Amino acid sequence: MRAILLAGLLGSRVFGLCLSLSLIPVTFAADPPMTKPTDSYAEKTITFTGGPYKEEIFKYRLLAPAKVEPGKKYPVVLFLHGAGERGDDNANQLKYFPTWMAEPAWQEKYPCYVIAPQCRKDKKWVEVDWSTTAPINMPPEPGEQMQVALRILDETLKNYPIDPDRQYLTGLSMGGYGSWDLAMRQPTRFAAVVPICGGGDDRHAALLKDLPLWAWHGDQDQAVPVERSRKMIAAIKAAGGQPRYTELPGVGHDSWTPAYKSEELLPWLFAQKRGG
C-alpha cells in the first residue's frame, strides 16, 4: 500500500501558526502475521514508593531480542501506551506497537528490547487535558506513573546488554503526551523520540532542538487536536531544530497504525544514535 501523506515543514500551507507543510511520499509495509504478544514478552515487576504508593508492586512487560549474541549490545524502546490500555492486567498495554514488534519478521529486522509499562486506571503519564487547545503547563516534576516507567528503564539498562546510546522513546495518544513530556525532561537521554497524536508544553520545546524527533498526527483527530503537534513542531523549528512531522490527511485519532507500519519510520528510528 502506498499513500501520499502531508509531512514536514517545507511547504506553504498556513495553519494559523504559520506552520507550513509539504507533500512527501510515505510507503507502508505489509502487515505481518499476528501472534499472541504475551508469548513473547516476559512478565516483570518493580516495587515503587512515591506519592500515594508505598512499596507498591507495578507490573510491566519486556521483549528481548529473539537471539542475544554474547558481547553484543542492543537498542531499547520505551513504549508509552494510550488511555484505553490502562489498568493492572499487564497485558492490555501490548496492543499496537508492542504486538507488532513481537512478530518474527520485525524481531529479525529490528532486534531490540521493548519495555511496555502499564499506567494505572484513571491515571495519566502526564497530567494534562487532552481535549482542548488551551496552553499546556508542564508539571514541575514527572508524575508517579512516569516515575515508575523511568525506574523500569533504568533497571533494564542495568540488567540487560543494552547500548545506552540507543535508547528510544515513543508513545501514542496519552503516551504521545508522555513522550513529549519525558523528552523535554531528559532531552539528552534518548537517541530519538516518536510522539504520536500527542502534545506538550511548547514553551519548553526549544529543549528538543538537537534531538532527532519525528511526530505524527491525523488532521481529522477528534480526540487530540492536531494543533497540539503543530505547536510543538513550530516551536522546535523556531528554536533552530529540524524535527520531522507527518500529518495524515483524512486520518482521525488512529495515526499510530500508519505511523508504525510505514516503511520509513522504524528504519529511521533504529538508525539514530545518541551523539551521532
Secondary structure, DSSP 8 states (H G I E B T S, - for coil): -EEEEEESS-S----SS----EEEEEEB--------GGGTEEEEEEEEEETTEEEEEEEEEEE--SS--TT--EEEEEEE--GGG-SSSSSGGGTTHHHHHTSHHHHHHS--EEEEE---TT--SS---SS--S-----SS--HHHHHHHHHHHHHHHHS-EEEEEEEEEEETHHHHHHHHHHHHSTTT-SEEEEES----GGGGGGGTTS-BEEEEETT-SSS-THHHHHHHHHHHHTT---EEEEETT--S--HHHHHTBTTHHHHHHH--TT-
